[in-house]
Amino acid sequence: MIRKTPELAERSNMRQLFKMVLAGCLAGSLMTGAAMAAADGKSEAVTPTSKDHPLEEIWSGYHFAKKGTKETQDNEFDNPGNLWLEQGMELWSKVDGDEKKSCQSCHNDAAKSMKGVGTRYPIFFPPWKKLINLEQRINLCRTKQMKAKAYKWKSNELLGLTIFVSRQSLGMPAAVVLDDKTKPFWEKGKAHYYKRRGQLDMSCAHCHQANYGKKIRSNTLTQGQANGFPTYRLKWGKPGSIQRRFKGCNKQVRAKPYKMGSDEYVNLEHYVRWRGQGLPIETPSVRP
């Protein structure tokens, strides 16, 4: 579970969530689960925007989840990912680093400045001459603007801030950019997606394109969409990034995983998010 500060440890989950509601940081937090599902379109298929898309219909992982999992995600008082959401909210205004700045120092009200941000990353970043994803952008702000230490990839702090920033785009359609600058990296991500690897000689497409909706042991294979990431996985007992999921998939086919933040995984993330264009942002979603 999350490593809490003494202040957080003294409060119940209900009081934490009431604080977020009163602060206005949870868009649509007073909606019922059914109303939120209908408003966000999580239970509806999306038609691909590109005629070259490999799927006829695009479904969020929410569609394949069991009823209890959906109810946990939709209920703001039960969704365990909201503990990290609150931590991200607090970190947003926390001063850190030699420059004595916080995220808020530059970006002010996250509900306004971060609206839509979660829909479009990874983006092309000119100084790097390649793609950058949201976690990398947060850490770059910390090291360059705040003169603070970068957060570790699986840390509660980076997960919390990423969830908080993505949450400002709740219900908005995923819309990564595919243009002349991003296309070369998109192509690399696509090649990665369809490449067989590991001792099982399988690609991402074997599960998430050719066999989605089918059972593998007790779990239903999804389309492997990224609109809910960072997601709280019941298996992990905490939230995780899409790149953590990439590593897990690599291990499952007995392939050597890449490091989180590697060019290979950032390119793959861009391609996977393109495959889910139009799906609503659900962060923090809940998955098995």
C-alpha positions in Angstrom: 0.0 0.0 0.0 0.9 3.7 -0.3 3.5 5.0 2.1 1.6 7.7 4.0 2.8 10.8 5.8 1.8 11.0 9.5 -0.9 13.5 8.6 -2.4 11.1 6.0 -2.2 8.2 8.3 -4.5 10.0 10.8 -7.3 10.5 8.4 -9.8 7.9 7.1 -10.3 7.3 3.4 -13.7 9.0 3.5 -12.3 12.2 5.0 -9.6 12.2 2.3 -12.1 11.9 -0.5 -14.4 14.5 1.1 -11.4 16.9 1.0 -10.9 16.3 -2.7 -14.6 16.8 -3.4 -14.7 20.1 -1.5 -11.5 21.3 -3.2 -13.2 20.6 -6.6 -10.3 18.5 -7.8 -12.3 15.4 -8.8 -14.2 16.3 -11.9 -17.6 14.7 -11.8 -17.0 13.2 -8.4 -20.6 13.5 -7.3 -21.9 11.5 -10.2 -23.2 8.0 -9.7 -21.2 5.1 -11.1 -23.9 4.5 -13.8 -24.1 8.1 -14.7 -20.3 8.5 -14.9 -20.0 5.4 -17.1 -22.6 6.8 -19.5 -21.1 10.2 -19.6 -17.6 9.0 -20.1 -18.6 6.3 -22.6 -16.5 3.7 -20.9 -19.0 1.0 -21.8 -19.4 2.0 -25.4 -17.3 1.2 -28.5 -15.5 3.9 -30.3 -15.1 3.9 -34.1 -11.5 4.3 -35.3 -10.7 7.7 -36.7 -8.3 6.2 -39.2 -9.2 3.9 -42.1 -5.9 2.2 -41.5 -6.7 1.3 -37.9 -6.3 -2.5 -37.3 -9.5 -2.7 -35.2 -13.1 -2.3 -36.3 -14.2 -1.2 -32.9 -12.2 0.2 -30.0 -13.1 -0.9 -26.4 -11.7 0.3 -23.1 -10.4 -2.3 -20.7 -13.4 -1.2 -18.6 -15.7 -3.0 -21.0 -14.0 -6.3 -20.3 -13.9 -5.9 -16.5 -16.2 -7.7 -14.1 -19.1 -5.9 -12.6 -17.5 -5.6 -9.2 -14.3 -4.0 -10.7 -16.4 -1.5 -12.6 -18.3 -0.5 -9.5 -15.0 -0.1 -7.6 -13.7 2.2 -10.3 -16.9 4.3 -10.6 -17.4 4.8 -6.9 -15.2 7.7 -5.7 -15.3 6.4 -2.1 -14.2 2.9 -3.1 -11.7 3.5 -5.9 -8.3 2.9 -4.2 -6.5 4.9 -6.8 -7.9 8.0 -5.3 -5.4 7.8 -2.4 -2.6 8.4 -4.9 -4.8 11.1 -6.6 -4.9 13.0 -3.3 -1.1 12.6 -2.9 -0.6 14.1 -6.3 -2.9 17.0 -5.5 -0.8 17.7 -2.4 2.4 17.4 -4.3 1.1 19.9 -6.9 1.4 22.7 -4.5 4.4 21.4 -2.5 7.5 23.6 -2.7 10.6 21.5 -3.4 14.1 21.9 -4.9 16.8 24.6 -4.8 14.5 27.0 -6.8 11.9 26.8 -4.0 9.1 26.1 -6.5 6.1 23.8 -6.9 4.2 22.7 -9.9 1.7 25.3 -9.0 4.3 28.0 -9.1 4.4 27.8 -12.9 1.1 26.1 -13.9 -1.3 27.7 -11.3 -4.7 25.9 -11.2 -4.3 22.4 -12.5 -8.0 22.1 -13.5 -7.3 24.8 -16.1 -3.6 24.4 -17.1 -3.6 20.6 -17.2 -6.9 20.1 -18.9 -6.3 18.0 -22.0 -2.7 17.2 -21.1 -3.5 13.6 -20.3 -5.0 13.0 -23.7 -2.0 13.8 -25.9 1.2 12.4 -24.3 3.7 11.1 -25.5 4.5 14.1 -27.6 7.5 15.1 -29.8 10.0 17.0 -27.7 12.3 19.2 -29.8 15.2 19.5 -27.3 15.4 15.7 -27.2 14.6 15.2 -30.9 12.3 12.3 -29.9 9.2 11.5 -27.9 8.7 12.3 -24.2 5.9 10.8 -22.1 4.0 12.4 -19.2 6.2 10.9 -16.4 9.3 12.1 -18.1 7.9 15.6 -18.6 7.0 15.8 -14.9 10.5 14.7 -13.9 12.1 17.1 -16.4 10.1 20.0 -14.8 11.4 18.9 -11.4 15.1 18.7 -12.5 15.2 21.7 -14.8 12.7 24.2 -13.3 12.6 23.2 -9.7 16.1 22.0 -9.4 14.7 19.0 -7.5 15.5 15.3 -7.7 13.6 13.3 -10.3 11.1 10.8 -8.9 11.7 7.1 -9.4 9.4 5.4 -12.0 7.4 3.3 -9.6 7.4 5.8 -6.8 4.2 6.8 -5.1 5.1 10.4 -5.8 5.5 10.1 -9.6 2.4 7.9 -9.8 0.4 10.4 -7.7 1.4 13.4 -9.8 0.8 11.6 -13.1 -2.6 10.5 -11.9 -3.4 14.0 -10.7 -2.4 15.6 -14.0 -4.2 13.0 -16.1 -7.3 13.3 -14.0 -7.8 16.8 -15.2 -8.7 15.3 -18.6 -11.3 12.9 -17.2 -13.8 11.9 -19.9 -11.9 13.7 -22.6 -11.0 11.6 -25.7 -7.4 10.3 -26.1 -5.9 12.3 -28.9 -2.1 11.7 -29.4 -0.6 13.6 -32.4 0.4 11.6 -35.4 2.3 13.9 -37.8 5.6 14.2 -39.6 7.5 14.6 -36.4 5.9 11.8 -34.5 5.4 9.3 -37.4 9.0 7.8 -37.3 8.6 7.0 -33.6 5.0 5.7 -34.2 6.4 3.4 -36.8 9.0 2.1 -34.3 6.3 1.5 -31.8 4.1 -0.3 -34.3 7.0 -2.6 -35.3 7.5 -3.3 -31.6 3.8 -4.1 -31.2 3.8 -6.7 -33.9 7.3 -8.3 -33.3 7.3 -11.8 -31.9 9.6 -12.1 -28.8 10.5 -14.3 -25.9 10.4 -18.0 -25.5 6.7 -18.0 -26.2 7.3 -16.3 -29.6 4.4 -13.9 -29.2 3.7 -10.3 -30.0 1.4 -7.8 -28.3 -1.1 -8.4 -31.2 -1.5 -12.1 -30.4 -3.4 -11.2 -27.2 -4.7 -7.8 -27.7 -5.7 -7.8 -31.3 -6.3 -11.4 -32.4 -7.8 -12.8 -29.2 -9.3 -10.0 -27.2 -12.5 -10.9 -25.4 -11.3 -14.5 -24.9 -10.3 -16.1 -21.6 -6.7 -16.8 -20.6 -7.0 -18.7 -17.4 -9.5 -16.7 -15.3 -8.8 -13.4 -17.0 -10.4 -11.9 -20.1 -8.0 -10.5 -22.7 -8.6 -6.9 -23.5 -7.5 -4.7 -26.4 -4.6 -3.5 -24.2 -5.8 0.2 -24.3 -4.0 2.8 -22.3 -6.8 5.4 -21.6 -7.0 4.3 -17.9 -3.3 4.5 -17.1 -1.9 4.9 -14.6 -4.3 2.3 -13.4 -4.9 0.7 -10.0 -4.4 -3.1 -10.6 -5.9 -5.4 -8.0 -3.0 -7.7 -8.7 -0.4 -5.1 -7.9 -2.2 -3.6 -4.9 -1.3 -0.1 -6.1 -1.4 1.9 -9.3 1.1 1.4 -12.1 2.1 3.0 -15.4 1.5 1.6 -18.9 5.2 1.0 -19.1 5.1 -1.2 -16.0 2.4 -3.2 -17.8 4.7 -3.5 -20.9 7.4 -5.0 -18.6 4.9 -7.4 -17.2 3.8 -8.5 -20.7 7.4 -9.0 -21.7 8.0 -11.2 -18.7 4.9 -13.3 -19.4 6.1 -14.2 -22.9 9.6 -15.0 -21.4 11.2 -12.0 -23.0 13.7 -9.6 -21.5 11.9 -6.3 -20.7 13.3 -2.9 -21.5 13.8 -0.2 -18.8 10.8 2.0 -18.1 11.5 5.3 -19.9 13.5 3.6 -22.6 12.9 4.8 -26.2 11.5 1.4 -27.0 8.7 1.7 -24.4 8.0 5.4 -25.1 7.6 4.7 -28.8 5.4 1.7 -28.0 3.3 3.8 -25.6 2.7 6.4 -28.4 1.5 3.7 -30.7 -0.7 2.0 -28.1 -2.3 5.3 -27.2 -2.9 6.0 -30.9 -4.7 2.7 -31.1 -7.1 4.0 -28.5 -7.8 7.4 -30.1 -11.2 8.6 -29.0 -11.5 6.5 -25.8 -12.2 8.6 -22.7 -9.5 9.2 -20.1 -10.5 7.2 -17.0 -7.5 7.7 -14.7 -7.4 6.3 -12.1 -9.1 3.3 -13.5 -9.3 -0.1 -11.7 -8.3 -3.3 -13.4 -7.8 -6.9 -12.3 
